[in-house]
Amino acid sequence: MNNSSGGSEYLIVLGLLLYAWLTYCLYRIALKVGMENAGIAFIPFFNMMLICAMIDKPAWYAILFLVPVINFFWSIIVWMRLSEEVGHSRWLGFAMILPLFNLAVPGYLAFSRE
């Protein structure tokens, strides 16, 4: 009997690795900005509230991440503001819309010396 699942287990592992990378970067960015509750970066939805707190917006703005179409534009605004918060150009945050840059930019913001 052929027991092939079409590689779905690799996609699950890849998704978990990407989640771990992005949440760890978010954790490091929160520490840079001086957030005392940076540990919630690893908890789904609460990490969106943490992002809002880092850019000085109320926690309920996290709902905008869940609204189709609006979430695309809101994410651009958020990453541009986060880039400014850690001392980089806001256009670096705009690069988050580019494929593969959306993996590199959080790492750069989290681990750069600025």
Protein Blocks (a to p, Z undefined) as FASTA:
>chain_A
ZZdehhmmmmmmmmmmmmmmmmmmmmmmmmmnopaklmmmmpghklmmmmmmmnopafkl
mmmmmpghjlmmmmmmmmmmmmmmnopafklmmmmmpghklmmmmmmmmmmmZZ
